[in-house]
Amino acid sequence: MPSAQSETASDQPPLVRKLRPGQAHRIVFANEKGGTGKSTTAVHIAVALSYLGARVASIDLDPRQRTMHRYIENRLGTLEKRGLTLPTPDCEVFRGENTGDLVAMIRRLEASCDFLVIDNPGRDDPFARIAVEHADTLVTPMNDSFVDFDLIGQVDAETFKVKKLSFFAELIWEARMKRSRMTIEQQRPEMDWIVVRNRTGHVEARNQARLHKALTEMAKRVGFRVTQGLSERVIYRELFPSGLTLLDKGHLGELGTSHLVARQELRALVKALGLPEFSPEQGQLELA
């Protein structure tokens, strides 16, 4: 069980590091609650890394909903229909029968990419746990509400002070302990856990302040970083059928000011993740 002194936390990303040759950096998006923008964030980060010239592969661990895979599928359909060529990550749906199949899939895909993005289902299952244990960067999106915070920890109804860790936070703690042993064996980096605050646009200020205080306290207890994510914007839902993203400048028609701000949010999120440097295939591209 983690304690207040067991981990230190910082909002700052880890020191800049480079990818090891032949070793992809694994980014796992995990949250046991739906509606937090997990798949949307995963897709945009994968596309953003592709725009930067990285070789990106992804795994959708939800064979029923397969939201991430459908997004990329829609993207490829749009590119074919319009005769376009835009940076696009590879994406496969995991349909294996056991956790060994998932580990084999991870190793197969990361052999030929710089970053491997895994979109976990919004539930706890053995495959989701294995993905978390293999994460170099673990991203947990949440909405700015105590309903979502309850996934990480419970607060006192009067003081809003953290009372106890949630089952999910304890699960991540256990995964990090297993990960530490894996780090020694496979020479992988320590897991960097980041809680991303999505959809903060219409949250009342007092509630935001209480959440910030609770997250800061919890971050010190279990050792995660906190950063701003993607605000609630209709554009994300509108782009899904085409598979396009806010980075596909010149193919979205006329964008308003809010869309430009959203693009800047995405740039800031990519930077805040503190991912390792890599050697782009086509030079250092900008997030257009």
N, C-alpha and C positions, 0 to 999 in steps of 0.2 A: 504493500500500500504506500503510495507516495506521500510525503509529508511536506510541510512548508519549507523545510531546509534541504529537501532531497534534490531539487533542481533549481537552477537559476534561469530566468527568462529575459529576453530582450526583444524589442520590436525591430532591432537591426538584423539584417541578414548576415549569415556567416561570412567569414573572410573569403575573398574571391579565390576560387580554385578552378583547376582545369579538369576536363574529362580525362579519365585514364584511357589509354589506347585499348580498343576492343571492349570497353565497358560502358554501356549506355547508362544514363542517369534516369532512375525510375521515379516518376511523379504520380502518386496515387491520390485520387480524389475520393474521400470517404466521409460519409455522414449517414447515419441510420434513419434520418428523417427526410421525407420528400419535400419538394417545393422550396428548396434553398438555393436553386440555381447551380447545383453541382455539375450537371452535364453541360449546361450552357457555358459555365466557366471553364470546364475541361476542354471543350471544343475550341473556345477562343484562345486558350493558352497554347494548345497544340498547333492551331493555325498561326498564331503569332510566332512561335518558334520556327515554323516552316518558312515564314516570311523572312526571318533572320538568316535563313540559309541552312538551318539544321535539318538533319534527316530524322523525321519523327514517325514513330509507329504508335498505335494505340490499341487498347483492348477494352471492349465493352463487356463487362461482367454480368450484364442483365439480359439474358437471351430472350426474355419475354418482351420487355419494353424497348430495349436496345436504342435508347434515345440518342446516344452519341453516334452509334453506327448509322442510324437513320439520317442524322444531320449530315454526316459525311457522304452518305448515299445520295441525298438530295443535292449536295454540292457538286458531286461528280456528274449528276444528271444535268444540272444547270450549265456546267462547263461544256459538256458535250453538245447541248442544245444551242448554246450561244457561240460555240467555236472558240472558247477561251482556254487559256492556260494560266492557272493561278496556283500559288503554293498550297498544297493539300497534303495532310498527313495520311498515312495508311491507317486503316482501321479494320479490325477483325472482331467478331463476336466469339466469346468463349463458350463452347458447347461440350466441354469435356465432362468426364464422369467422376473424376477424383482430383484431389489437390495436386497429385503428381503430374497430372495432365496440364494443370495451370502452370506449375513451375517449369515444365518442359516448354510450354508456349512462350513464357517470359524469356527464357534463355534463347529460344529460336529467333524471336523478333529482335531482341536487343543485340544480337550478333551483327546486325546490319543497320543500326540506327544510332543516333546520338542521344535521343531522349525517347523513353517509353512512357506513354501516358496511359494510366489505367483508371477507368471510370467504374467505381464500385456501385452495386445496387443500393437502394435506400433501405437496407435491412442487414441484419447480422446473419451470416452463413459461413461455412468453412472456407469457401473460396475468397470471400471478402477479407477474412482474417489472414489468410496466406498473403493476399495482395498487400495488406497493411504491413505485415512482417517484412516484406521485401521492399518497402518504400525507402528511397533515399530522401525524398521530399514528400511529406504527407500534408495534404491540403483538405481542411474541413470547412466548407462554406456554411454560414448560418445567417439567418435573417436577424435583424436587430429587435429581438423580442425575447422575453423570458421563457416563452414556450420553446424556442430553439435552444436557449441557454441551458434548459433543463436536460438536454442531451449530454451536456458536459458536467454540470453540477447543479445542486439544489440550493436555493437561497431561502433565508428567513423571510417570512411574509411581512414582518414589521421593519426590519433593519436592512433587508436585501443583502446581508452578509452571507457568504458561502457557508453552507452547513456541511455538505458532504459531496464527494465525487459521484458522478453517475456511473452506470454500468459501462457506457461507452468509453469514458475517460479511463476507467480501470483496465478496460480491454486494451486501449492504446498503450497504457503503462506496461502491461504484460508483454505486448508486442515489441516494445522498445527494449525490454530486458532480453528477449530472444534475439532481437536485432543486434544487440551489443555483442553477443557471442558470434553471430554471423559476420559482424564487422571484422572481428579478429581473424576468422577463418578465411574470409573472401576479400579482405582488404577493401571493404566498402566504407563510405563515409558514415558518420553517425546520422541517425534519422533526424531531420529537421521538420518539426510539426508546426504548421501555420494555420491559425483560425482566421478565415477570411469573412469579414462582415459585409455581406451583400445586402442590397435593397434597403439602403438607409435613407432614401430620399424623403419619405413622408413620416418619419418616426418622430414623436414628440420629444423635445429637447431634454426634459427631465428624465424620461425613460432612457434616452441615449446615455445620459450621465451615469445613471444607475448601472446600466449594462457595462459601460466602460470600466467602472469601479470593480464590478464583479469579475469581469474578464481579466483585469489586471491582477486581482487577487488570485484567481484560478491559474493564470499563466505562471505565477511564481511557484505555485504548488506542484504543477505537473510539467512545467517546462515547455510551453509552446509560445510562439510569437503571434501577434495580432496585427492584421493589416486591413486596410479598406479594400473592398472588392468592386463589384458591379452594382450600380444603383438600379432601382426598379424603373425600367424603361420599356415601352411598348415595342420599340424597334427590335429587341431580342426575340420576341415572339413572332414578329412579322418576318424576320429573316429566316426562320427555321425551314419553311417550305422550299426556299431556294437554296438553302445550305450556305448562303453567303454570310460574311461577317462584316463588322464595322471596319475591318482592315482592308476590305476590297474596294478601295477608293477608285472612283471612276466607273464603277459597275452597279452603283446603288441608286443612281438618280441624284436629285438635289437633296442634300442633307441639311437639317436645321442645326442651330447652335447646340441643342441638347445632344445631338448625335456626335458632334465634334468633342464635346465634353466627355461623352461616354468613351470615345476612342482614347482620350487622354487618360481616363480611368484605367483602361486596359493596359496602356503603356506603363503606368505607375505600378500596376499589379505585377506585371512581368518583372519589373525591376525589383520589387519588394520580395519576390520569391527567392532572390539571391541564388539563382541557378549557376552551375559552373560554366566557365567559358569553353568555347569549342571553336573549331576551325570550319567556318562556313564553306559550303560547296561552291557558292557563287559570289564570294566576297561578302562583306558586312552590309547587309541590306537594312533599310530603315522600316519601322512599322508604319507604313504609309497611312 
